[in-house]
Amino acid sequence: MMMKSALAYCSYVAAVLLAASKNTAALSISNDRSINRRDALIGGAATILGAPLACGAASTPSKPVAVLGASGKTGALCVASLLRRGLPVVALTRSGEWPPKKIDLNAVGFDGDATSSNPLLTIQACDVKNAESLSTNLSGCRAVVYAASASKKGGNSKEVDGDGVIAAGNICLQQNVGRYVVISSGSTTRPNSLGFKFTEMAVAGIMTQKRRGEVGVRDAYSNQSGSSYTILRPGGLDEPKQNIIQGPSALEITQGDVLAGFVSRADVAEVAVELALSSAANVKNTACELYYRNKVVPVDKGFKKYLQDGADLDRLYGKSYDELFQGIKPNYDYLLVDA
């Protein structure tokens, strides 16, 4: 029984963290959690209906937010989330075409005009491997969300998850872009964990490169003022069955890279956008993990103690994004502990 239990645990953790890689091809992960419709409505209705932004959001909407990797499953929802808020957005894709055909933008509550005829939407071709292309397309933006990741056509993990993340961050600094949000992955700082190892094998070198990108951004922004970054590390991407906004009340944020869980791309997009729009001091130059609070597991068996009450780890909850973000610590990377 103990062996079966251990194997079940390892399988679950691996599934959670393997799914967190945005480029792992079509994983089918069983999850028997039912959606609490009441919580989804209470926690996410204001967001779905385009209610006011989280406290601390920047107040000047004239400059657009750019989304790199806008044709991807998460990036497309970031664009739609911004449009739903009535904010100008630049959708940056390799092809210069948007929206992607097979992605349901209504997952984030947007059913409006998703074409270039929408005055809020600018669609441009941009290759994250090309510094000149980045510089041209990020100029004049108030914030940038990096949602690109390795793909057969777009480039390997070194080019996109490592070099691209760092290059875009440097361009943001050069162009005085106020906020830079990188959608990374849980367990990037835990190379001995099953999630890191399995994902690294599934998409060659991707976790190593994601971590290299994180470190490159952290180092580039050190001793900088005026511009800031946030690295968002989502848990396993739970889709398509539950690709809806459940909202802040369903989410948990930690900083330490020791706990994980599932989360929908819709909720990842919402949180990434809220972080990009935020001018709150505590979300600057930091990293945090995001997942649903109803089924949390340690990244590694050695981290089980962090599930216990009184553990040296802040587990953040809130009925609004303002509450959810309130306890985030600035200038933080991960918890220095050994599993």
LUMZAGU-312052 format. One record per residue (C-alpha): residue number from 1; residue in three letters; chain; x negated, z, y negated. Coordinates in Angstrom, 1 decimal. Example, Ala and Ser with C-alpha at 12.3 -4.5 7.8 and 13.67 -1.06 7.14 Angstrom:
<pts>
PT   i  aa ch      X      Z      Y
PT   1 Ala  A  -12.3    7.8    4.5
PT   2 Ser  A  -13.7    7.1    1.1
</pts>
This chain:
<pts>
PT   i  aa ch      X      Z      Y
PT   1 Met  A    0.0    0.0    0.0
PT   2 Met  A   -2.8    0.8   -2.4
PT   3 Met  A   -4.4   -2.5   -1.8
PT   4 Lys  A   -1.1   -4.4   -2.3
PT   5 Ser  A   -0.5   -2.4   -5.5
PT   6 Ala  A   -4.0   -3.2   -6.8
PT   7 Leu  A   -3.6   -6.9   -6.1
PT   8 Ala  A   -0.2   -7.0   -7.8
PT   9 Tyr  A   -1.6   -5.3  -10.8
PT  10 Cys  A   -4.6   -7.7  -11.0
PT  11 Ser  A   -2.3  -10.7  -10.6
PT  12 Tyr  A    0.0   -9.6  -13.4
PT  13 Val  A   -2.8   -8.9  -15.9
PT  14 Ala  A   -4.4  -12.2  -15.0
PT  15 Ala  A   -1.1  -14.0  -15.5
PT  16 Val  A   -0.5  -12.3  -18.9
PT  17 Leu  A   -3.9  -13.2  -20.3
PT  18 Leu  A   -4.3  -16.6  -18.7
PT  19 Ala  A   -1.1  -17.6  -20.4
PT  20 Ala  A   -2.5  -16.6  -23.8
PT  21 Ser  A   -4.7  -19.7  -23.8
PT  22 Lys  A   -2.8  -22.3  -25.8
PT  23 Asn  A   -4.4  -25.1  -23.8
PT  24 Thr  A   -4.0  -24.0  -20.2
PT  25 Ala  A   -1.9  -26.8  -18.7
PT  26 Ala  A    1.8  -26.0  -18.0
PT  27 Leu  A    1.5  -22.6  -16.4
PT  28 Ser  A    4.6  -21.3  -14.7
PT  29 Ile  A    4.7  -17.5  -14.9
PT  30 Ser  A    7.6  -15.5  -13.5
PT  31 Asn  A    9.1  -12.9  -15.8
PT  32 Asp  A   12.3  -11.2  -15.0
PT  33 Arg  A   12.8   -9.5  -18.4
PT  34 Ser  A   16.2  -10.2  -19.9
PT  35 Ile  A   16.6  -10.9  -23.6
PT  36 Asn  A   18.2   -8.1  -25.5
PT  37 Arg  A   20.5  -10.2  -27.7
PT  38 Arg  A   21.4   -7.2  -29.9
PT  39 Asp  A   17.7   -6.5  -30.6
PT  40 Ala  A   17.0  -10.2  -31.2
PT  41 Leu  A   19.8  -10.3  -33.8
PT  42 Ile  A   18.9   -7.0  -35.5
PT  43 Gly  A   15.2   -7.5  -35.5
PT  44 Gly  A   15.1  -11.2  -36.1
PT  45 Ala  A   18.3  -12.2  -37.9
PT  46 Ala  A   16.9  -11.7  -41.4
PT  47 Thr  A   13.9  -13.8  -40.4
PT  48 Ile  A   15.9  -16.5  -38.8
PT  49 Leu  A   18.1  -16.8  -41.9
PT  50 Gly  A   15.1  -17.1  -44.2
PT  51 Ala  A   15.3  -13.6  -45.7
PT  52 Pro  A   12.7  -12.4  -48.2
PT  53 Leu  A    9.1  -12.3  -47.0
PT  54 Ala  A    7.3   -9.1  -45.9
PT  55 Cys  A    6.3   -6.7  -48.6
PT  56 Gly  A    3.0   -7.8  -50.1
PT  57 Ala  A    3.6  -11.5  -49.7
PT  58 Ala  A    2.1  -13.7  -52.4
PT  59 Ser  A    4.6  -14.5  -55.1
PT  60 Thr  A    3.5  -18.0  -56.2
PT  61 Pro  A    5.1  -20.6  -54.0
PT  62 Ser  A    3.7  -23.7  -55.8
PT  63 Lys  A    0.6  -24.0  -53.6
PT  64 Pro  A    1.2  -25.1  -50.0
PT  65 Val  A    0.2  -23.4  -46.8
PT  66 Ala  A   -1.7  -25.7  -44.4
PT  67 Val  A   -1.4  -25.6  -40.7
PT  68 Leu  A   -4.2  -27.0  -38.6
PT  69 Gly  A   -3.1  -28.1  -35.1
PT  70 Ala  A    0.5  -28.7  -36.4
PT  71 Ser  A    1.4  -30.9  -33.5
PT  72 Gly  A    0.7  -28.2  -30.9
PT  73 Lys  A    3.4  -25.9  -29.4
PT  74 Thr  A    2.6  -23.0  -31.7
PT  75 Gly  A    1.3  -24.9  -34.8
PT  76 Ala  A    4.6  -27.0  -35.0
PT  77 Leu  A    6.6  -23.8  -35.0
PT  78 Cys  A    4.4  -22.4  -37.8
PT  79 Val  A    5.2  -25.5  -39.9
PT  80 Ala  A    8.9  -25.1  -39.1
PT  81 Ser  A    8.8  -21.4  -40.0
PT  82 Leu  A    7.4  -22.2  -43.4
PT  83 Leu  A    9.9  -24.9  -44.1
PT  84 Arg  A   12.8  -22.6  -43.1
PT  85 Arg  A   11.5  -20.2  -45.8
PT  86 Gly  A   11.7  -23.0  -48.3
PT  87 Leu  A    7.9  -23.0  -48.8
PT  88 Pro  A    5.7  -26.1  -49.2
PT  89 Val  A    3.5  -26.8  -46.2
PT  90 Val  A    0.9  -29.3  -45.2
PT  91 Ala  A    1.2  -30.3  -41.5
PT  92 Leu  A   -2.3  -31.4  -40.3
PT  93 Thr  A   -2.6  -33.3  -37.1
PT  94 Arg  A   -5.2  -35.6  -35.6
PT  95 Ser  A   -2.8  -38.6  -35.7
PT  96 Gly  A   -1.2  -37.8  -39.0
PT  97 Glu  A    2.2  -37.8  -37.3
PT  98 Trp  A    4.8  -35.0  -37.3
PT  99 Pro  A    7.0  -33.5  -35.9
PT 100 Pro  A    6.0  -33.6  -32.2
PT 101 Lys  A    8.8  -35.1  -30.1
PT 102 Lys  A    9.1  -32.4  -27.3
PT 103 Ile  A    9.0  -29.2  -29.4
PT 104 Asp  A   12.3  -27.6  -30.4
PT 105 Leu  A   11.8  -26.5  -34.0
PT 106 Asn  A   15.1  -24.6  -33.8
PT 107 Ala  A   13.2  -21.9  -31.8
PT 108 Val  A   12.2  -20.5  -35.2
PT 109 Gly  A   15.6  -21.2  -36.8
PT 110 Phe  A   14.7  -24.5  -38.5
PT 111 Asp  A   17.2  -27.4  -38.2
PT 112 Gly  A   16.5  -29.2  -41.5
PT 113 Asp  A   14.6  -32.3  -42.5
PT 114 Ala  A   11.4  -32.5  -40.5
PT 115 Thr  A   10.2  -35.8  -41.9
PT 116 Ser  A    8.0  -36.8  -44.8
PT 117 Ser  A   11.2  -37.3  -46.9
PT 118 Asn  A   11.4  -33.5  -47.2
PT 119 Pro  A    9.8  -32.7  -50.5
PT 120 Leu  A    8.4  -29.5  -49.1
PT 121 Leu  A    6.5  -31.2  -46.3
PT 122 Thr  A    3.3  -33.1  -46.5
PT 123 Ile  A    2.0  -34.7  -43.3
PT 124 Gln  A   -1.7  -35.7  -43.1
PT 125 Ala  A   -4.3  -36.7  -40.5
PT 126 Cys  A   -7.1  -34.1  -40.2
PT 127 Asp  A   -9.8  -33.7  -37.6
PT 128 Val  A  -11.1  -30.2  -37.3
PT 129 Lys  A  -14.4  -31.6  -36.1
PT 130 Asn  A  -14.9  -33.4  -39.4
PT 131 Ala  A  -16.0  -31.2  -42.3
PT 132 Glu  A  -15.1  -33.8  -44.9
PT 133 Ser  A  -11.6  -34.2  -43.5
PT 134 Leu  A  -11.1  -30.4  -43.6
PT 135 Ser  A  -12.4  -30.2  -47.2
PT 136 Thr  A  -10.1  -32.9  -48.4
PT 137 Asn  A   -7.0  -31.5  -46.7
PT 138 Leu  A   -7.4  -27.8  -47.4
PT 139 Ser  A   -8.1  -28.3  -51.1
PT 140 Gly  A   -5.4  -26.6  -53.3
PT 141 Cys  A   -3.8  -24.6  -50.5
PT 142 Arg  A   -2.8  -20.9  -50.9
PT 143 Ala  A   -3.3  -20.2  -47.2
PT 144 Val  A   -4.4  -21.9  -43.9
PT 145 Val  A   -3.2  -21.2  -40.4
PT 146 Tyr  A   -5.6  -22.4  -37.7
PT 147 Ala  A   -3.4  -23.1  -34.6
PT 148 Ala  A   -5.6  -25.9  -33.1
PT 149 Ser  A   -7.2  -25.5  -29.7
PT 150 Ala  A   -9.1  -27.6  -27.1
PT 151 Ser  A   -7.3  -30.6  -25.6
PT 152 Lys  A   -8.2  -33.8  -23.8
PT 153 Lys  A   -7.7  -35.9  -26.9
PT 154 Gly  A   -8.6  -33.4  -29.6
PT 155 Gly  A  -11.9  -32.1  -28.4
PT 156 Asn  A  -13.5  -29.5  -26.1
PT 157 Ser  A  -13.4  -25.7  -26.6
PT 158 Lys  A  -16.8  -25.7  -28.4
PT 159 Glu  A  -15.7  -28.3  -30.9
PT 160 Val  A  -12.2  -26.9  -31.6
PT 161 Asp  A  -12.1  -23.2  -30.7
PT 162 Gly  A  -15.6  -22.5  -31.8
PT 163 Asp  A  -17.1  -24.9  -34.4
PT 164 Gly  A  -13.7  -25.9  -35.8
PT 165 Val  A  -12.6  -22.3  -36.4
PT 166 Ile  A  -15.8  -21.5  -38.2
PT 167 Ala  A  -15.9  -24.8  -40.2
PT 168 Ala  A  -12.3  -24.3  -41.4
PT 169 Gly  A  -13.1  -20.8  -42.5
PT 170 Asn  A  -16.1  -21.9  -44.5
PT 171 Ile  A  -14.1  -24.6  -46.2
PT 172 Cys  A  -11.4  -22.0  -47.1
PT 173 Leu  A  -14.1  -19.9  -48.8
PT 174 Gln  A  -15.5  -23.0  -50.6
PT 175 Gln  A  -12.1  -24.0  -51.7
PT 176 Asn  A  -11.0  -20.5  -52.7
PT 177 Val  A   -8.1  -20.5  -50.3
PT 178 Gly  A   -6.6  -17.0  -50.4
PT 179 Arg  A   -5.8  -16.4  -46.8
PT 180 Tyr  A   -7.1  -17.8  -43.5
PT 181 Val  A   -5.2  -16.8  -40.3
PT 182 Val  A   -6.7  -17.8  -36.9
PT 183 Ile  A   -4.5  -17.8  -33.8
PT 184 Ser  A   -6.9  -16.7  -31.1
PT 185 Ser  A   -6.2  -15.0  -27.8
PT 186 Gly  A   -6.1  -11.5  -26.3
PT 187 Ser  A   -9.1  -10.3  -24.3
PT 188 Thr  A  -11.7  -12.5  -26.2
PT 189 Thr  A  -13.9   -9.4  -26.6
PT 190 Arg  A  -13.6   -8.4  -22.9
PT 191 Pro  A  -15.7  -10.8  -20.8
PT 192 Asn  A  -15.5   -8.6  -17.8
PT 193 Ser  A  -11.7   -8.6  -17.7
PT 194 Leu  A   -9.7  -10.7  -15.2
PT 195 Gly  A   -7.9  -12.4  -18.1
PT 196 Phe  A  -11.1  -13.5  -19.8
PT 197 Lys  A  -12.6  -14.8  -16.5
PT 198 Phe  A   -9.5  -16.7  -15.3
PT 199 Thr  A   -8.8  -18.3  -18.6
PT 200 Glu  A  -12.5  -19.2  -19.0
PT 201 Met  A  -12.3  -21.1  -15.7
PT 202 Ala  A   -9.0  -22.7  -16.4
PT 203 Val  A  -10.2  -24.3  -19.7
PT 204 Ala  A  -14.0  -24.5  -19.5
PT 205 Gly  A  -15.7  -22.0  -21.8
PT 206 Ile  A  -12.6  -21.5  -24.0
PT 207 Met  A  -12.8  -17.7  -24.2
PT 208 Thr  A  -16.5  -17.7  -25.0
PT 209 Gln  A  -15.8  -20.2  -27.8
PT 210 Lys  A  -12.8  -18.4  -29.1
PT 211 Arg  A  -14.9  -15.3  -29.5
PT 212 Arg  A  -17.7  -17.3  -31.1
PT 213 Gly  A  -15.2  -18.6  -33.6
PT 214 Glu  A  -13.9  -15.1  -34.3
PT 215 Val  A  -17.4  -13.8  -34.9
PT 216 Gly  A  -18.3  -16.8  -37.1
PT 217 Val  A  -15.3  -16.2  -39.3
PT 218 Arg  A  -16.0  -12.4  -39.5
PT 219 Asp  A  -19.6  -13.0  -40.6
PT 220 Ala  A  -18.7  -15.7  -43.1
PT 221 Tyr  A  -16.2  -13.5  -44.8
PT 222 Ser  A  -18.4  -10.4  -45.0
PT 223 Asn  A  -19.1   -9.4  -48.6
PT 224 Gln  A  -16.6  -11.9  -49.9
PT 225 Ser  A  -13.9  -11.1  -52.4
PT 226 Gly  A  -10.9  -13.1  -53.4
PT 227 Ser  A  -10.4  -14.7  -49.9
PT 228 Ser  A   -9.6  -13.0  -46.7
PT 229 Tyr  A   -8.9  -13.7  -43.0
PT 230 Thr  A   -6.8  -12.2  -40.1
PT 231 Ile  A   -7.5  -13.0  -36.5
PT 232 Leu  A   -4.3  -12.8  -34.5
PT 233 Arg  A   -4.7  -12.3  -30.7
PT 234 Pro  A   -1.4  -13.0  -28.9
PT 235 Gly  A   -0.8  -11.9  -25.4
PT 236 Gly  A    0.5  -14.3  -22.7
PT 237 Leu  A    2.7  -17.0  -24.2
PT 238 Asp  A    6.1  -16.5  -22.6
PT 239 Glu  A    7.9  -19.8  -22.5
PT 240 Pro  A   10.0  -21.9  -22.4
PT 241 Lys  A   12.6  -19.5  -21.0
PT 242 Gln  A   12.3  -17.0  -23.9
PT 243 Asn  A   10.8  -19.1  -26.7
PT 244 Ile  A   13.0  -17.5  -29.4
PT 245 Ile  A   12.4  -15.1  -32.2
PT 246 Gln  A   13.0  -11.6  -31.0
PT 247 Gly  A   11.6  -10.2  -34.2
PT 248 Pro  A    9.6   -7.2  -35.4
PT 249 Ser  A   11.6   -4.6  -33.5
PT 250 Ala  A   10.6   -6.2  -30.2
PT 251 Leu  A    6.9   -6.4  -31.0
PT 252 Glu  A    3.9   -4.2  -30.7
PT 253 Ile  A    0.6   -4.6  -32.6
PT 254 Thr  A   -2.7   -2.9  -31.6
PT 255 Gln  A   -6.3   -3.2  -32.6
PT 256 Gly  A   -8.8   -2.8  -29.9
PT 257 Asp  A   -8.3   -5.6  -27.4
PT 258 Val  A   -7.4   -3.1  -24.7
PT 259 Leu  A   -3.7   -3.7  -24.2
PT 260 Ala  A   -1.7   -6.9  -23.5
PT 261 Gly  A    1.7   -8.3  -22.7
PT 262 Phe  A    3.8  -11.4  -23.1
PT 263 Val  A    5.1  -12.9  -26.4
PT 264 Ser  A    6.9  -16.1  -27.3
PT 265 Arg  A    5.3  -18.8  -29.3
PT 266 Ala  A    8.2  -18.4  -31.8
PT 267 Asp  A    7.3  -14.8  -32.5
PT 268 Val  A    3.6  -15.7  -32.7
PT 269 Ala  A    4.4  -18.4  -35.3
PT 270 Glu  A    6.5  -16.0  -37.3
PT 271 Val  A    3.8  -13.3  -37.4
PT 272 Ala  A    1.1  -15.8  -38.2
PT 273 Val  A    3.1  -17.1  -41.1
PT 274 Glu  A    3.9  -13.6  -42.4
PT 275 Leu  A    0.2  -12.7  -42.2
PT 276 Ala  A   -0.8  -15.9  -44.1
PT 277 Leu  A    1.7  -15.1  -46.9
PT 278 Ser  A    0.7  -11.5  -47.1
PT 279 Ser  A   -1.6  -10.1  -49.9
PT 280 Ala  A   -1.5   -6.6  -48.5
PT 281 Ala  A   -5.0   -5.0  -48.6
PT 282 Asn  A   -4.8   -3.6  -45.1
PT 283 Val  A   -4.4   -7.0  -43.3
PT 284 Lys  A   -7.5   -8.4  -44.8
PT 285 Asn  A  -10.6   -9.3  -42.8
PT 286 Thr  A   -9.4   -7.8  -39.6
PT 287 Ala  A   -8.2   -8.7  -36.1
PT 288 Cys  A   -5.1   -7.5  -34.2
PT 289 Glu  A   -3.3   -8.1  -30.9
PT 290 Leu  A    0.4   -9.0  -30.6
PT 291 Tyr  A    2.8   -8.8  -27.6
PT 292 Tyr  A    6.3   -7.5  -26.7
PT 293 Arg  A    6.5   -3.8  -26.4
PT 294 Asn  A    8.8   -3.6  -23.4
PT 295 Lys  A    6.1   -4.4  -20.7
PT 296 Val  A    2.6   -3.5  -21.8
PT 297 Val  A   -0.4   -3.5  -19.5
PT 298 Pro  A   -4.1   -2.7  -20.0
PT 299 Val  A   -6.5   -5.7  -20.4
PT 300 Asp  A   -8.6   -4.0  -17.7
PT 301 Lys  A   -7.8   -1.2  -15.3
PT 302 Gly  A  -10.3    0.9  -17.1
PT 303 Phe  A   -8.1    0.9  -20.2
PT 304 Lys  A   -5.1    2.5  -18.5
PT 305 Lys  A   -5.7    5.6  -20.6
PT 306 Tyr  A   -4.6    3.8  -23.7
PT 307 Leu  A   -1.1    3.6  -22.4
PT 308 Gln  A   -0.8    7.3  -22.5
PT 309 Asp  A    0.6    9.3  -25.4
PT 310 Gly  A   -2.1   10.8  -27.5
PT 311 Ala  A   -4.6    8.1  -26.7
PT 312 Asp  A   -7.1    7.1  -29.4
PT 313 Leu  A   -5.3    3.9  -30.2
PT 314 Asp  A   -2.6    3.2  -32.8
PT 315 Arg  A    0.3    1.3  -31.3
PT 316 Leu  A    2.3   -0.2  -34.2
PT 317 Tyr  A    6.0   -0.8  -34.3
PT 318 Gly  A    8.5   -1.6  -37.0
PT 319 Lys  A   12.0   -2.9  -37.8
PT 320 Ser  A   10.5   -5.2  -40.4
PT 321 Tyr  A    7.3   -7.1  -40.7
PT 322 Asp  A    6.3   -4.8  -43.5
PT 323 Glu  A    6.7   -1.8  -41.2
PT 324 Leu  A    5.0   -3.6  -38.3
PT 325 Phe  A    1.9   -4.4  -40.4
PT 326 Gln  A    1.8   -1.1  -42.3
PT 327 Gly  A   -0.7    0.6  -39.9
PT 328 Ile  A   -3.1   -2.3  -39.5
PT 329 Lys  A   -6.6   -1.4  -40.4
PT 330 Pro  A   -8.7   -3.7  -42.5
PT 331 Asn  A  -12.3   -4.7  -41.6
PT 332 Tyr  A  -11.7   -4.2  -37.9
PT 333 Asp  A  -12.8   -6.2  -34.9
PT 334 Tyr  A  -12.2   -4.4  -31.6
PT 335 Leu  A  -12.5   -1.0  -29.9
PT 336 Leu  A  -16.1   -0.2  -28.7
PT 337 Val  A  -15.4    1.2  -25.3
PT 338 Asp  A  -16.4    0.3  -21.7
PT 339 Ala  A  -13.8   -0.5  -19.1
</pts>
